[in-house]
Amino acid sequence: MSDVFCRSKLTRRDFMRHAAYAALATTVGTEMLQSQGSGEKKVKVVLVRDEEALDKNRNPNPKVILRMLDRAVTELVGISDPVEAWRKLVNPNDLVGIKTNVWSYLPTPKEVEDAIKLRLMNAGVSKERILIDDRGARTTLANCTALINVRPLRTHYWAGIGGCIKNYIMFSPNPSQYHPDTCASLGHIWTLPIVKGKTRLNILVVLTPLFHGIGPHHFSPKYIWDYKGLLVSFDPVAVDAIGVQLLLAKRREFFGEEKPLPYNTHHIIYADKKYGIGVSDLSKINLVKLGWMEGVLI
Amino acid sequence: MKPEVALSVLLVGVMIICARASGESLNDIAGRIPNEFDGWRADGRWRYYDRKTLFQHIDGGAELYLAYRFKGAIVRRYLKGKEMEIALDIYDMGTPDDAFGVFSVERLGEDVGIGQGSDYIEGLLRFWKGRFFVSILTRLETDETKSAVMKLGGIVANAISETGKLTKLISILPTEGLKERSVCFLRKHTILNRIYFLADKNILELGDNTECVMGRYEQGNKSAYLLLIRYSDARGASKALNRFITSYIPEAKRSKVAKLEDGKYVASDSYGRFLLIALDATTKEFALKLIEATRQRLKEVKM
């Protein structure tokens, strides 16, 4: 870790000097993800895609979603049986909270929530010990001993992207305190006792990511696409860093030119370098790609 | 938006009375906007948001408005049929500079000649007039919804009777090579960072009482940004210049110009209570030329 990011002040020049991090804030190719020759241990992010994940109306296919989740989790945990893999994540005594996202235009699909619930129950957690919430998470999920963090990937008016890091903002007693400097301090939420050390899995849903928008209420069906994927990791920062790359790649393809995200995603870098909750440096992330490869982009 | 945030008309009335001190109120404007037009019908009452509650309407996006002198906003939806919806937001920004400021930092799309400055892109119409900033959005852009957005824009612009005069600071920006649509007004470093990330800390000591204008310059193959800041006094400008140099270009303590790691140049200087900074300049000469031209303008124009 470079200590420059631990300083009390961070300038544009710091980003210039550390191009790997600057990449997150602006634009980059995916070459950093592919240049993984060193023996250094990397953080794993699993991308699983399936051509059959959505029907023609963009409704998720429950069976396919479960299959995708199983592929991702078994790969991530390193155990071939999905139920056994989930038993490594939770135990029957856990009170498990699924932190979902209910944003009306692009909520966490029910099919993904159901697949998580099923595997939690298969792993021995009783139905009564599985809670799910978004806006009320600070109250309803406060006593959970294990958290599963799941939400769709989208561009966000102020934070640059809505990803796994930002999904915990509802655990804060005062969400708006995280808004200054384009949500730079979102990583701090992950150090609050209510969530610290509890997250067992981060799932960034990329079935139909939103890659562009204008204005604070932005959403247009024109700017989502059928990517039909899930990004899964133990590391919320790494999964978001990959999410940024995916959105940038799609923007590049769609607009025919480099089209950086209009809003700074530096909360991802801060989450790593200031709050120490994960890895943002693309050269330290091992992206494992499974399943359908057409149009994979990253 | 959270549904529980819908506040009562009574509260609107109370808050708007408070805002009456400076010219026409949001209530005055609301009263001039019809509940129906061309088959579009307002969906319930106006909702009111102030500095404390605005984030409940636009989440983190509220920070943009709060970084200016935002006083309050009224919001309502218009519906037609089952599918079509238009969201109308009217913001009292406190001053014309602040209304222009919010408008200026996100200029996109084409100017459609509504209010004192406007743009439209993909279902979103934004304009400013007087001390008010207006946003009208339809998420489902069709010929019909676009036409309705424009119509409603015209109605709202007419409902705002006052017009505003902008800060003379804008007229100080040298005109040669200036990309007119790039000119923006801001007060705080959080907004500067949104346009041009400089540092996470407030190294230019910007705040409620500073005024900044920024513009993009392109001349042939040369380009740069120019940032002009007015502090409350010369001491403030001098102090900010010192902090900027110390924090950002310490190698330029004497020369006031530095070549950065990306090969571009930064130059800075102060003039009375003004701080002048050229950023991202492709050549040293272009950076210094912009600074000098701005100094000349400040000499010519009484501020």
Interface residues (C-beta under 8 A of the other chain):
Chain A: S8 K9 L10 T11 R12 R13 F15 M16 R17 A25 Y105 R135 H156 Y157 W158 A159 P175 S176 Y178 H179 P180 D181 T182 C183 A184 I214 G215 P216 H217 H218 F219 S220 K222 Y263 N264 H266
Chain B: M1 K2 F55 I58 D59 G60 G61 A62 E63 L64 A87 E106 L108 I121 E122 G123 L124 R126 S135 L137 R139 E141 T190 N193 R194 F197 L198 A199 D200 K201 I203 S247 Y248 L260 E261 D262
